[in-house]
Amino acid sequence: MNEENKLILQDFEQNPKQYTWELQAQSGEKITLRPLLHTDIEGLTSFLKNLSTETRRLSTFDSYDKVTATELCNAISKYDKLRFVLESQSKEIVGLIEFTLDIPQNVVDTYTSYELKLDTDHTCRFGPTLADKYQSKGLGSLIFPYVVKIAKLLGKKHIILYGGVFADNIRAIKYYEKHGFKIVGKYNNDDGIENLDMILSI
C-alpha cells in the first residue's frame, strides 16, 4: 500500500461495515470481526467483567468494568489506538484486538538496546484478549491474517507486542512464533516480571 493510500483511524470509524469480516470458527460458529463502536459500552463491559483472574493477569486494562469500557468506546479515533472486537453469533463480544500506532521513546530505546532500530513510522503495537471460553480453540489463528491485513491498511510493515509477552505465558509465545514473530530481547517490568519482546515483519 502506498503511503498516500494508507488508512487513518477515522476511516474505520466512518465506514465500520467496510472493515467487518464474517469468519467461521472450528466449532462451526460464525464470528464477526469488526471495529469497536461507540454503542459497544454494555457489551464491552460484560466482556471485561467476565475475564478470569488469569486472563486479567496477562492483559493490560486499567480496570474490568463499565468505567474502562466507556473510556475505550469514547476514545474511538481520538488518540493513537484502533480497536476491533470479535462478536459471537449471539452478538456477545468475545474478543478485543488493539493496535497502537504511536511508538513511545522508551520502547524505541528498549529495542535499540537489542541492537534493533525500530522504523516507528511503519511499526504498530498489537495486543489481543479473548474471552476465556474462546481461548485455545483456534480463534487467534483464524483472525491473524486479518490482523496483518489491518496493519497493512494502516501502512505498517512491522508489528510488535504491546508490553511484550510474559515469559511464563508459553501458550501465547507459541502462538506468536507460529505466526512469524521473532523474539528480539527480554526485560523485567515494574513488577519484576520477565517479559519477551517480539517483532513480525509483514
Secondary structure, DSSP 8 states (H G I E B T S, - for coil): --GGG---HHHHHH-GGGG-EEEE-TTS-EEEEEE--GGGHHHHHHHHHT--HHHHHTS--S-SSHHHHHHHHHTTTTSSEEEEEEE-TTS-EEEEEEEE----HHHHHHHHHTT----GGGEEEEEEEE-GGGTTSSHHHHHHHHHHHHHHHTT-SEEEETT-EETT-HHHHHHHHHTT-EEEEEEE-TTS-EEEEEEEE-
